[in-house]
Amino acid sequence: MLLGCIADDFTGASDLANTLAKAGMATMQFVGIPGDAAPAACEAGVVALKSRTIAPADAVAQSLAACDWLLAQGARQILFKYCSTFDSTREGNIGPVAEALIDRLGADVAVVCPVFPATGRTLFNGHLFVNGRLLNESGMQNHPLTPMTDPDIRRWLGHQVAGAVGLVPYATVRQGTAAIAAALAAEAGAGRRLAVVDAVADDDLVAIGAALGDARLVTGGSGIALGLPANFKAKGLLSGRGTSFSPATGAAAVLSGSCSAQSRAQVVAYTARHPGLLVQPDEVISGAMTPKVAFDHVMGRIGLAPMVYSSADPDEVRAAQERHGQAELAEAIETFFGELAVMLADAGVTRLAVGGGETSGAVVTALEVDRFHIGPEIDPGVPALAAEGPRPIRLALKSGNFGAVDFYDKALAALGAP
């Protein structure tokens, strides 16, 4: 293994794996920390954790354990991947995990770059934009678990870490790789171990990546990985084997637990052509809506690739959280979708598209997936996945804001055929 990656959620892991596989690295995504060694052919290993919204101390412990496993596989560089909208609470978990990894690896400085231009995420003067709007005006301020109310990434990260946070401004980035490397060295010399690095286009990320050839730790969204494979290729270390993926034949269904604006638009578009079942939080909590009820509904319409969704308006979500408690409601919905996914897979569903990071994590965990082979890209940041484990199934795992409005139809087609 050359590049070892730690992702704080499952959709982000597949997003990153997609970026690396497209760049020519033999990539495998692992679900949790494996108990055995990685295959010898694996050049980039992505360990998918479900650590984004757990207690900071637990996130640090899991991330360090993943780091140790990746180093034991021979990883020469570690990449900590988080969401391109920097999803975190004021307390963490991005900052605490990044600092812990710096300590474990003995790094002088690590970049902080949650940029993904293909999906509209850009960074200028340390401020994060989503499709041209400041982060706190993009809809992310309404996220039910990690509301992002401040677009200044240095300031937000400053709440989470002990030391000062540096900045490599866009004017420096546009000067190229040598200027970026010099700026990062200056930040390290000033004792700023984390440095936010501006970027607005893919060529910025390629230049940043070229400056990180010898970096022990890199942090960012999946876009920061655009320039990393070239460093290994320049050293003659890549095999060119790529990854193996085969489509499936069989029944399909869609599960959506995300409440983002884009997810709600995708639900509307998909249910205009396919059967849909709305899952109300109150019904899940009361027991009126169970996985078995949803399963029976889906299987009665399975030839039409039905959808089960809990996506709702932010005001409705907040009201439900106030009635039942944020953590309790999230756990109930995730458990519901996980159990439903298992029922569907055991009944012969071979293609499953899932919307929402937390929902995807719950589904993958419930299905007891060990690892994924990376398939073709469906939309920017979302590949088709072939699962290894007790239930061989093809999956598409989509972050809430990712994908075009017609994503789900494209996803099921990419996963295989009826």
C-alpha positions in Angstrom: 0.0 0.0 0.0 1.2 3.5 -0.9 -1.5 5.8 0.2 -3.5 5.1 3.4 -6.8 7.0 3.8 -9.1 7.5 6.7 -12.7 8.7 5.9 -15.1 9.9 8.6 -18.1 8.5 6.8 -19.0 5.9 4.2 -20.2 8.1 1.4 -17.1 10.2 1.7 -14.9 7.1 1.6 -16.4 6.0 -1.7 -16.1 9.6 -3.0 -12.4 9.5 -2.2 -11.9 6.0 -3.6 -13.6 7.1 -6.8 -11.1 10.0 -7.2 -8.1 7.7 -6.6 -9.3 4.9 -8.9 -9.9 7.4 -11.7 -6.3 8.6 -11.3 -5.0 5.1 -11.8 -4.4 3.8 -8.3 -5.5 0.2 -7.5 -8.0 1.3 -4.8 -10.0 -0.7 -2.3 -12.5 0.7 0.3 -12.6 -1.1 3.6 -15.6 -0.9 5.9 -14.1 -0.2 9.3 -10.7 -1.3 10.3 -10.0 -4.8 8.8 -8.9 -7.6 11.0 -6.6 -9.0 8.3 -4.0 -7.6 5.9 -4.9 -5.6 2.8 -4.5 -7.4 -0.6 -1.0 -7.1 -2.0 -2.4 -5.4 -5.1 -4.0 -2.6 -3.1 -2.1 0.7 -3.8 -4.6 3.0 -2.1 -6.6 1.8 0.9 -9.6 3.8 2.1 -10.8 2.9 5.6 -14.4 4.0 6.0 -15.3 5.0 9.6 -18.6 6.3 10.9 -16.9 8.9 13.1 -18.2 12.2 11.9 -20.8 12.8 14.6 -19.6 10.6 17.5 -17.8 12.0 20.6 -14.5 13.6 19.7 -12.5 11.2 21.9 -14.1 8.2 20.2 -13.4 9.7 16.8 -9.8 10.2 17.7 -9.4 6.7 19.0 -10.9 5.1 15.9 -8.9 7.3 13.5 -5.6 6.5 15.2 -6.4 2.8 15.1 -7.1 3.1 11.4 -3.9 5.0 10.9 -1.9 2.3 12.7 -3.5 -0.4 10.5 -2.7 1.6 7.3 0.9 2.1 8.4 1.2 -1.6 9.1 0.2 -2.2 5.4 3.1 0.0 4.3 1.3 3.3 3.6 3.8 6.0 2.9 1.3 8.8 3.3 -1.9 9.2 5.3 -4.9 11.2 4.0 -7.7 12.2 6.5 -10.8 12.7 4.4 -13.8 14.7 5.6 -16.8 16.3 3.9 -16.2 19.1 1.3 -18.7 21.2 3.4 -16.5 20.6 6.5 -19.3 18.9 8.4 -18.5 19.2 12.1 -19.8 20.6 15.3 -18.0 23.5 17.0 -16.2 21.0 19.2 -15.0 18.6 16.4 -14.4 16.1 15.1 -12.2 17.3 12.3 -9.7 19.4 14.4 -9.2 16.8 17.2 -8.6 14.0 14.7 -6.2 16.1 12.6 -4.2 17.1 15.6 -4.0 13.5 16.9 -2.8 12.3 13.5 -0.2 15.0 13.3 1.1 13.8 16.6 1.1 10.1 15.7 2.9 10.7 12.4 5.3 13.4 13.6 4.2 15.7 10.8 5.4 19.4 10.8 2.3 20.7 9.0 -0.8 19.4 7.3 -3.0 21.1 4.8 -6.7 21.7 5.4 -8.5 21.8 2.0 -12.2 20.8 1.9 -12.4 21.7 -1.8 -14.3 19.9 -4.6 -14.8 22.1 -7.6 -16.8 19.5 -9.5 -19.5 19.8 -6.9 -19.2 23.5 -6.4 -17.1 23.5 -3.2 -14.4 26.2 -3.4 -12.2 28.0 -0.8 -11.1 31.7 -1.0 -9.4 33.6 1.8 -10.2 30.7 4.1 -13.9 31.0 3.4 -15.8 28.0 2.0 -18.3 28.4 -0.8 -20.9 26.0 -2.1 -22.0 26.8 -5.7 -21.0 30.4 -5.2 -22.7 30.9 -1.9 -21.0 31.1 1.5 -21.3 27.9 3.4 -23.6 29.3 6.0 -26.0 30.5 3.2 -25.9 27.3 1.2 -28.5 25.2 3.2 -25.8 23.6 5.3 -26.7 25.9 8.2 -29.8 23.7 8.5 -28.0 20.3 8.7 -29.8 18.4 11.4 -26.5 17.0 13.0 -23.7 19.4 11.9 -25.2 22.8 11.1 -22.5 24.9 9.5 -23.1 28.5 10.6 -19.6 29.9 9.9 -17.9 29.8 6.4 -14.5 30.9 7.8 -12.8 27.5 8.1 -9.8 28.9 10.1 -12.2 30.3 12.6 -14.3 27.2 12.8 -11.3 25.0 13.1 -9.8 27.3 15.7 -12.6 26.3 18.1 -11.5 22.7 17.8 -7.7 22.8 18.1 -5.2 24.0 20.6 -2.9 25.9 18.3 -3.3 28.7 15.7 -4.5 27.8 12.3 -2.5 29.1 9.2 -3.6 30.1 5.7 -2.1 29.7 2.3 -4.1 32.3 0.3 -5.2 32.0 -3.2 -2.6 34.5 -4.5 0.1 32.1 -3.3 -1.6 29.0 -4.7 -1.8 30.6 -8.2 2.0 31.0 -8.1 2.3 27.2 -8.3 3.8 24.2 -6.5 7.0 25.8 -5.3 5.2 28.8 -3.8 2.8 26.5 -2.0 5.5 24.3 -0.6 7.4 27.4 0.7 4.2 28.8 2.3 3.6 25.5 4.0 7.2 25.4 5.3 6.7 28.9 6.6 3.5 27.9 8.5 5.3 25.0 10.0 8.2 27.3 11.0 5.7 29.6 12.7 4.3 26.7 14.7 1.0 26.5 12.8 0.6 22.8 12.3 -2.7 23.1 10.4 -2.9 25.4 7.4 -6.0 26.1 5.4 -5.2 26.2 1.7 -7.3 28.1 -0.8 -8.4 26.5 -4.1 -11.1 27.2 -6.6 -10.4 24.9 -9.5 -9.0 21.4 -10.2 -5.6 22.7 -11.4 -5.2 24.4 -8.0 -5.7 21.1 -6.3 -3.2 19.4 -8.7 -0.6 22.1 -7.8 -1.3 21.6 -4.1 -0.9 17.9 -4.5 2.4 18.2 -6.2 3.7 20.2 -3.2 2.7 17.3 -0.9 4.8 14.5 -2.3 6.8 14.1 1.0 4.0 15.1 3.4 3.3 12.6 6.1 -0.3 13.8 6.5 -2.8 15.4 4.2 -6.4 16.4 5.2 -9.3 17.6 3.1 -12.2 16.6 0.9 -11.8 14.1 -1.9 -10.6 16.9 -4.2 -7.3 17.1 -2.4 -6.5 13.7 -3.7 -6.5 14.8 -7.3 -2.8 15.6 -7.3 -1.5 12.8 -5.0 -1.4 9.8 -7.3 0.9 11.6 -9.7 3.5 11.8 -7.0 3.6 8.0 -6.7 3.5 7.6 -10.5 6.5 9.9 -10.9 8.4 7.6 -8.7 7.4 4.6 -10.8 5.4 3.0 -8.0 2.0 2.5 -9.6 1.2 -0.8 -11.3 -1.6 0.5 -13.6 -3.8 -2.5 -12.6 -6.8 -0.4 -11.6 -9.7 -2.0 -9.7 -12.2 -4.8 -10.6 -16.0 -4.2 -10.7 -18.7 -6.2 -12.4 -22.3 -5.1 -12.7 -25.2 -7.2 -11.2 -28.4 -8.4 -12.7 -31.5 -8.3 -10.5 -34.0 -6.3 -8.6 -33.3 -2.7 -7.4 -34.5 -0.3 -4.8 -33.6 3.2 -3.5 -33.3 4.3 0.2 -33.0 8.0 1.0 -32.5 9.4 4.5 -30.9 12.7 3.6 -32.8 16.0 4.2 -30.7 18.2 2.1 -32.2 20.4 -0.5 -30.6 18.4 -3.3 -31.8 15.1 -1.9 -35.4 16.4 -1.6 -35.2 17.4 -5.3 -33.9 14.0 -6.2 -36.7 12.3 -4.3 -39.3 14.4 -6.1 -37.8 13.6 -9.5 -37.5 9.9 -8.8 -40.9 9.4 -7.3 -42.5 11.1 -10.3 -41.5 7.9 -12.2 -41.3 5.2 -9.6 -43.3 4.2 -6.5 -42.3 6.0 -3.3 -43.0 5.4 0.4 -42.6 8.3 2.8 -41.4 7.3 6.2 -42.5 9.7 8.9 -40.3 10.0 12.0 -43.3 9.9 14.4 -44.4 6.6 12.8 -41.0 5.1 13.2 -40.8 6.1 16.8 -44.3 4.9 17.6 -43.8 1.6 15.8 -46.5 2.2 13.2 -43.9 2.2 10.5 -41.5 -0.8 10.8 -38.9 -2.2 8.4 -41.3 -5.1 7.8 -44.1 -2.8 6.7 -41.7 -0.9 4.3 -40.3 -4.2 3.1 -43.8 -5.5 2.2 -44.5 -2.3 0.4 -41.3 -2.4 -1.6 -41.6 -6.1 -2.6 -45.1 -5.6 -3.8 -43.7 -3.1 -6.3 -40.2 -4.4 -6.8 -40.4 -4.6 -10.6 -40.7 -0.8 -10.6 -37.5 -0.1 -8.5 -39.4 1.7 -5.6 -38.0 4.2 -3.2 -38.3 4.5 0.6 -37.5 7.9 1.9 -37.5 10.0 5.1 -36.3 13.2 3.5 -38.2 16.1 4.9 -38.1 19.9 5.1 -35.6 21.2 7.7 -38.4 22.7 9.8 -40.2 19.4 10.0 -36.9 17.7 11.0 -36.3 20.2 13.8 -39.8 19.7 15.1 -39.4 16.0 15.1 -36.0 16.3 16.9 -37.7 18.5 19.6 -40.4 15.9 20.1 -38.1 12.8 20.3 -34.5 14.0 20.8 -31.9 14.5 18.1 -29.8 11.4 18.9 -32.8 9.2 19.6 -34.5 10.1 16.3 -31.3 9.7 14.3 -30.6 6.3 15.7 -34.2 5.2 15.1 -34.1 6.2 11.4 -30.7 4.7 10.8 -31.7 1.4 12.4 -34.9 1.4 10.3 -33.0 1.8 7.1 -30.3 -0.7 8.1 -32.8 -3.4 8.9 -34.8 -2.7 5.7 -31.6 -3.0 3.6 -30.9 -6.4 5.1 -34.4 -7.6 4.4 -34.2 -6.5 0.8 -30.8 -8.0 0.2 -31.9 -11.3 1.7 -35.0 -11.3 -0.5 -32.8 -11.0 -3.7 -32.4 -7.3 -4.3 -29.0 -7.0 -5.9 -28.9 -3.2 -6.7 -29.4 -0.6 -4.0 -28.9 3.1 -4.2 -28.7 5.0 -0.8 -28.8 8.7 -0.1 -27.3 10.4 2.9 -24.1 9.8 4.7 -25.5 8.6 8.0 -28.1 6.4 6.2 -25.3 4.9 4.0 -23.2 4.1 7.1 -26.2 2.4 8.7 -26.9 0.3 5.6 -23.4 -0.8 5.0 -22.9 -1.7 8.6 -26.2 -3.7 8.7 -25.3 -5.5 5.5 -21.9 -6.6 7.1 -19.9 -5.4 4.1 -16.2 -6.1 4.5 -14.8 -4.1 1.5 -15.7 -2.6 -1.8 -14.4 -2.8 -5.3 -14.7 0.6 -7.0 -16.7 0.8 -10.2 -17.6 3.6 -12.7 -18.4 7.1 -11.6 -22.2 7.8 -11.6 -22.0 11.5 -10.8 -19.0 13.5 -9.5 -17.8 12.0 -6.3 -20.1 8.9 -6.4 -19.0 5.6 -7.9 -20.7 2.3 -8.3 -19.5 -0.2 -5.6 -19.3 -4.0 -5.6 -19.5 -5.3 -2.0 -17.6 -8.2 -0.5 -19.2 -9.9 2.5 -22.0 -12.3 3.3 -24.3 -10.4 0.9 -22.7 -9.7 -2.5 -24.6 -6.6 -3.6 -24.0 -3.6 -5.8 -24.4 -0.2 -4.0 -24.3 3.5 -4.7 -23.7 5.6 -1.6 -24.5 9.3 -2.1 -23.8 12.2 0.2 -26.9 14.3 0.7 -25.9 17.2 -1.5 -24.2 15.2 -4.2 -25.6 14.0 -7.6 -27.8 15.5 -10.3 -31.5 15.5 -10.0 -31.8 12.3 -12.0 -29.0 10.6 -9.9 -31.0 7.6 -8.8 -32.0 6.4 -12.2 -28.4 6.7 -13.4 -27.2 4.9 -10.3 -29.3 1.9 -10.7 -28.3 1.7 -14.4 -24.6 1.9 -13.4 -25.1 -0.9 -10.8 -26.4 -3.3 -13.4 -29.6 -4.4 -15.2 -33.0 -5.8 -14.2 
